[in-house]
Each structure stands twice: as structure tokens, then as C-alpha cells.
Amino acid sequence: GYIHQSVVEAVEKEKRGETKPPELARKQTVRQSNTRVGHPAQISRQEPAKRRLLRAGLGLSFPSGNIAELFRLGIGLDTSLGYSILNRPGFEIELLGNLEADIFFRRAGYVNVSWTRLLFSGDGRFNFKLDPVTIFVQGGLGVYLDILEVTSWWWTAAGSEFRFGPKIGGGITFGDFEISATYHMVENSMFTIVGSFSKKF
């Protein structure tokens, strides 16, 4: 192999039978052991460690399908657990598992109508690191469970249905805080805006 000239020091050639002074021999031994680690340029090219992450947030949901005639605004709870599979200085790819709950409620006279949407999805996320912020795009495929309940003083009715569909969105991260917007492309489609905190470890 080769050693860069910046990590060696030229010394006079030893005469045959001449012994090295103990101090010089010790310095050369330390210098040789340091060169085994690798050139500083090689160390700087190593990738940052891959990390796991946990994210939890709260936001607003806006239904845009037929059911929007009943509901205009809901509260969304969003959590995700994932792993960074590629982490470069300016770019990162994460795989996420998401659990989301969106709750809509409406009161009309003596009747209460509620719609709960539970979402389980697998997402891919692409982070573009622009110090001090990170811009990201995220998309995936989800299973949606919609539960509709109607309650009055004298009767109650409820029904549920599974739906499948993609979602796509993006946002911006600053430190541990981020804000994101997502469009859910399913029947009774929905647009969500969520502010969340994340922890990487």
C-alpha cells in the first residue's frame, strides 16, 4: 500500500550495525501504528451511522370526498416508527410504519354524527438536508378503516368499511420539529396538515 507524505518524516539512513536511540524508535513505532488507521481523507468519506426514529404529531384533517358534505374539519393524531436505510451528508432515505387516527364530529339538532378513520401504512421518505432545515417528500400505501356512528336520544347506528389507497406528501423539518402536508387518494379522500416532533436514536 501507499502512505501519504504528510504522515511520514525523512530520517538519515542508518549505518550498518548502528542502533536507533530509544526515543526515535518509540516515535517511529507510534507513527507506524497511526498510519494503520487510514488516511484522514478516507475517514472523512465514511457514511454517518444509520438511525432508528420515532415521530408523533397532532394536526388537522380536511375531507374532500362525498362525506365532506357532513364533515368539514377533523383532528388528526399521527405516529410513525422507522429506520434510516441510507444516510449521507446531504441526503437520507427512511422506511416508515405509520399509525394515524382522524376524528370528525358533527352535531345536528338532537343527532350526533361521528366519523373515525384509522390508517395503517408503509411509507418511503426522502430527506434533502439543507442546513439548518431539511426538506422531505414522503409517500406510501395504506389500509384505511372508516367507522361512522350516528347517535340520538332514542337510537344508535354504526357501520364500518375498509379502504385501500396511496398517499403522498412532503414538508420541512427544523431540528426535532416538522410540519407536513399529505393527500390521501382514497374514496372519501382527505388532506391533512400535521405538526410533529421526532426523535432519532
Buried (B, 14 or more C-beta within 10 A) or exposed (E): EEEEEEEEEEEEEEEEEEEEEEEEEEBBEEEEEEEEEEBEEEEEEEEEEEBEBEBBBEBBBBBEEEBBEBBEEBEBBBBBEBEBEEBEEEEBBBBBBBBBBBBBBBEEEEEBBBBBBBBEBEBBBBBEBEEEEBEBBBBBEBBBBBBBBBBEEEEEEEEEEEBEBEBBBBBBBEEEEBBBBBBBEBBBBBBBBBBBEBEEE
